[in-house]
Amino acid sequence: MPNTKPPRNAGKAAIVIIAIVAAVWAVVFFGFNIAHHNSAQSEEQGQVPPDTNAQDAKPQGPHDLGTEPRSHK
């Protein structure tokens, strides 16, 4: 039976790949937490996010939530 050992650098390569994946995960995780903290802080101060228009908050039609049902004649 032949002795088939993995290459010597295979362990080091696996550690490097795992370290890169962990670093990317950490950056994304902390980035989302910081973004959430900033948006929550803005909402607590009463600021409206820039992507929200007053027109979007108004009911636009009979099928939107918050509108009174139309009476049928």
Secondary structure, DSSP 8 states (H G I E B T S, - for coil): -------TTHHHHHHHHHHHHHHHHHHHHHHHHHHHHHHHHHHHTT---TT--HHHHS--STTSTT-------
